Amino acid sequence: MRLFVGLGNPGEKYARNRHNIGFMAVDRIAEDHGFSPWRRKFHGLVSEGRLGGEKVILLKPETYMNLSGQAVSEAMHYYKLTPEDVIVFHDELDLAPGRCRCKTGGGHAGHNGLRSIHAHIGDGYHRVRIGIGHPGHKDRVTAHVLGDFSKADAAWLDDLLRGISDGAPALARGDTAAFMNAVARRVAPPRASKTEKAAKTPPEAEQAAPREEEGKSPLERLIDRFR
């Protein structure tokens, strides 16, 4: 069993904040993979389902970001899980918008949600770091993370969340490489090869040159050959 935790702040006021991208990620997983309706438990919202052959509990703490560890600890101990079974989805200032990386252990880098989880269960859990970019100066960080995504962010944000959802079954079974490949296919789809491009060339284009020859005299065609 796995516990997927999305970090964010509860309430409509914060729903589109960059800081709430963890909530957005688990919401997309729940929607795409047919999880149960959300219900209140462990000072948060919980949804249950399966990803591949793995049972997964989704959790969105409703204690506000700086107390997230309380909900995570309660859920982890209720289901008799270890930090190794916990995967936390959170916003990451040090990654460009649209980028995503996996990490296990290490510091919390000042992230209040991670700081709280560290305090309750240690640092041995897994993380999916979801890039929101840095505003450029530390004085603008709070306004940036608590600001809403713009309309211009919609395309890359949707692709990234779809990629995270696509790769969720791989993440549940511990295959982070396959998870990252699924994300990459959404955010940077492979370019068509020359063979594929040729196959898509309309027959009309291939026949265009011969049709231009129609109506010309033999002498005109001979002159064209030596131009």
C-alpha positions in Angstrom: 0.0 0.0 0.0 1.1 3.6 -0.7 0.1 6.9 0.8 0.2 9.7 -1.8 0.1 13.1 -0.1 -0.7 16.3 -2.0 0.4 19.5 -0.2 -1.6 22.7 -0.3 -3.9 25.0 1.7 -7.6 24.3 2.1 -10.3 26.6 0.8 -11.4 28.2 -2.5 -9.2 31.2 -1.8 -6.1 29.1 -2.3 -7.3 26.6 -4.8 -5.3 28.0 -7.8 -2.2 29.1 -5.9 1.1 27.8 -7.0 1.6 26.5 -3.5 -1.4 24.2 -4.1 0.0 22.3 -7.0 0.3 19.2 -4.8 -3.4 19.2 -4.2 -3.9 19.6 -8.0 -1.7 16.6 -8.7 -3.6 14.2 -6.4 -6.9 15.6 -7.6 -6.0 14.7 -11.2 -4.9 11.2 -10.1 -8.2 10.6 -8.3 -10.2 11.8 -11.3 -8.3 9.9 -14.0 -8.0 6.6 -12.1 -11.6 6.3 -10.7 -10.8 6.8 -7.0 -13.5 6.9 -4.4 -15.2 10.3 -3.4 -13.1 12.4 -1.0 -14.1 12.0 2.7 -12.8 13.7 5.8 -10.3 11.8 7.9 -6.9 12.4 9.5 -7.5 16.2 9.6 -7.7 16.1 5.8 -9.5 14.7 2.8 -8.9 11.0 1.8 -9.7 9.1 -1.4 -8.9 5.4 -2.0 -8.3 3.4 -5.1 -5.8 1.2 -7.0 -3.0 2.1 -9.4 -2.1 -1.0 -11.3 -1.9 -3.8 -8.7 -1.2 -1.4 -5.8 -3.7 0.0 -3.3 -3.2 3.7 -2.9 -4.5 6.2 -0.3 -4.6 9.8 -1.5 -4.4 12.5 1.3 -4.9 16.2 1.2 -4.1 17.7 4.6 -6.6 20.4 5.7 -4.5 21.7 8.6 -2.8 24.4 6.4 0.6 23.9 5.0 2.7 24.4 8.1 0.9 21.7 10.0 0.7 19.1 7.2 2.8 16.6 9.1 0.0 15.9 11.6 -2.3 14.5 9.0 0.4 12.5 7.3 1.5 11.0 10.6 -2.0 10.0 11.6 -2.7 8.4 8.2 0.6 6.6 8.1 0.2 5.1 11.5 -3.5 4.1 10.9 -2.6 2.1 7.8 0.6 0.7 9.5 2.8 2.2 6.8 6.5 3.4 7.0 8.0 6.6 5.6 9.2 4.4 2.7 5.5 4.0 1.7 4.8 7.7 1.6 5.1 9.9 -1.5 4.6 13.6 -1.1 3.7 15.9 -4.1 4.7 19.5 -3.5 5.7 22.8 -5.2 9.3 23.4 -5.8 10.8 26.9 -6.2 14.2 25.6 -7.4 12.7 23.9 -10.5 11.5 25.8 -13.6 7.7 25.8 -14.3 6.7 22.5 -15.9 9.7 20.5 -14.6 9.3 17.6 -12.2 11.8 15.6 -10.2 11.7 12.7 -7.7 13.7 12.7 -4.5 14.0 10.6 -1.3 15.3 12.0 1.9 17.3 15.2 2.4 16.4 18.6 3.7 13.2 20.5 3.4 14.8 23.7 1.9 12.5 25.9 3.9 9.3 24.5 2.6 6.8 24.7 5.5 4.8 21.6 4.5 8.0 19.5 4.3 9.3 21.0 7.5 6.2 19.8 9.3 6.4 16.3 7.8 10.0 16.0 8.7 9.2 16.8 12.3 6.5 14.1 12.5 7.9 11.2 10.4 11.5 12.0 9.6 13.0 12.6 6.2 12.9 9.0 4.8 9.8 9.5 2.6 9.7 10.1 -1.1 8.9 13.3 -2.9 7.7 14.5 -6.3 9.0 18.0 -6.6 6.9 20.0 -9.1 8.5 23.1 -10.5 6.8 26.5 -10.1 9.9 28.6 -10.7 11.6 31.3 -8.5 10.4 34.9 -8.7 14.1 36.1 -8.7 14.3 37.6 -5.2 13.6 36.1 -1.8 11.4 39.1 -0.9 8.9 38.1 -3.6 8.8 34.4 -2.7 5.7 34.6 -0.5 3.7 36.5 -3.0 4.8 34.1 -5.8 3.9 30.9 -4.1 0.6 32.2 -2.8 -0.2 33.8 -6.1 -2.5 32.1 -8.6 -1.3 30.4 -11.8 -1.9 32.7 -14.8 -3.8 31.9 -17.9 -0.5 31.7 -19.7 0.5 28.8 -17.4 -2.6 26.7 -18.3 -1.1 24.7 -21.2 2.1 23.5 -19.5 0.3 23.0 -16.2 -2.3 20.7 -17.7 0.3 18.7 -19.6 2.4 18.3 -16.4 -0.6 17.2 -14.3 -1.7 14.7 -17.0 1.9 13.3 -17.1 2.0 12.9 -13.4 -1.4 11.1 -13.5 -0.2 8.9 -16.4 2.9 7.9 -14.4 1.1 7.4 -11.1 0.9 3.6 -11.5 4.6 3.3 -12.1 5.3 5.6 -9.0 3.0 3.3 -6.9 5.1 0.3 -7.7 8.4 2.2 -7.1 9.5 2.6 -10.7 10.5 6.3 -10.7 12.2 6.0 -14.1 9.0 4.9 -15.7 7.1 7.7 -13.9 9.5 10.3 -15.2 9.2 8.9 -18.7 5.4 9.2 -18.5 5.8 12.9 -17.4 8.3 13.6 -20.2 5.9 12.2 -22.9 3.3 14.8 -21.9 5.5 17.8 -21.4 8.0 17.1 -24.2 6.3 14.8 -26.8 8.8 13.1 -29.2 9.2 14.8 -32.6 8.0 12.9 -35.7 10.8 11.1 -37.5 11.6 11.8 -41.1 10.0 8.5 -42.0 6.8 9.5 -40.3 6.8 12.9 -41.9 7.2 11.3 -45.3 4.4 8.9 -44.6 2.2 11.9 -43.8 3.0 13.7 -47.1 -0.2 14.0 -49.1 -0.2 12.1 -52.4 -1.2 15.4 -54.1 2.2 16.9 -53.2 4.1 13.9 -54.6 2.2 14.2 -57.9 2.6 18.0 -58.2 5.8 17.9 -60.2 4.7 15.5 -62.9 1.5 17.4 -63.4 3.5 20.6 -64.1 5.1 18.8 -67.0 1.7 18.3 -68.7 1.1 20.6 -71.7 4.8 21.3 -72.4 6.4 20.5 -75.8 9.3 18.0 -76.0 11.6 21.0 -76.7 10.5 22.8 -73.5 10.9 19.7 -71.4 14.5 19.3 -72.8 15.3 22.9 -72.0 14.0 22.4 -68.4 16.4 19.5 -67.9 19.4 21.7 -68.6 18.3 24.7 -66.4 
